[in-house]
Amino acid sequence: MRILITGLGAISALGADAEALSDALEAGRSGVVAHPGSAEHGLAPCAVAPVTQPLAVGLSPAQRNLHDRHSLLALEACAQAWAQAGLPESASEPDRAAVAWGTGLGGSTSMEASYQQMFTARPPRIHPYTVVRVMANSAASHLSMKYQLRSAQLAVSNACASSAQAIGEALWLLRTGRADLALVGGSESLLHVGSLLCWQAMGVMAKLDAAAPAESCRPFDDARQGLVLGEGAAALVLETEAHALARGARPLAELAGYGHSTDAVHLSRPDAAGQERAMRMALQDAGLRPADIGYVNAHGTATDAGDAVEAASVAAVFGARGVPVSATKALHGHLIGAGGALELVATIQALRRGRLPANAHLRSSALLDQLDLIQGAPRAVAAEAALSNSFAFGGSNASLVVRL
């Protein structure tokens, strides 16, 4: 059974929709900016990739009160995808429509606000909706109510693989006949002091390039120093081929394959064998060979170990320099649980436009003997299939295959 993608939506540091995302990636325009840090809390200046657009402008104060920032981002991306798919205001057959949503830390912004009240206000005034803002299925629940998606609600929180896994699990859900339509993706908002402090403490955040803050994240570059946190959301509408054709929908691409593996090795150190298993499973699920793939959107976090391990796993599957590769996190930041969805949208857009984004800020790389890293400018191709990787702390690996 073919599962078609009929709608895309995105909001990120690169703009308010999927077209703005692709335009920025093609132009090499970064959404990364300097964050001043906080001397009071011991937070050093750093680089971040924030969303600057206003959110949920159509919601009343009472409605907005129910949402954490990550679920507001979800509403924005989903409204775009739903509209592009040409669907009615809510699902016409609710019991045949599902939602699958990924997030790494869900309502962490609301959780931090509650801690600030607890430690600084006397008496503390904790927001009465903190629990429902913070829970991992908050965004999925809001989406199910807004669009009347009653067949199934999947809320996936699997670190950086969350939204990619949510998309893949929805693919299987549709194939098994549980639903005809699914709204899928992920959202994340972690650009608050508590989160930034945690990532700095772990030693995986890039140091701020004071001379060129926008270039602080350099995946696959010899001078890479770590990741830059971003925020945002991305959404896709998935439909069975029969459902899409029956209503006259215009397919944008096919979600053809999904592979998910677990390293079972280490909480934060990646494993090439686990990544290789996920990619090979995705290809097998899609019925494709490595030679059929014309582009890999790499996880590419710009950590020293992470990029080297991914280079080894990609080369193991596709051969040394066997497929064009780029990582887009240099420009939109690492969206943690939402990263897989945003990068899949970027991958689909690259195939549709016939222009593969380059690796921004790549100056020199010892990994060029393993990877055909796209350099300098977008590469014009007529590729029909691509693979997008999402590899997470905890050892979770998810790979998705799309084709035109």
Disulfide bonds with the S-S distance in Angstrom:
none
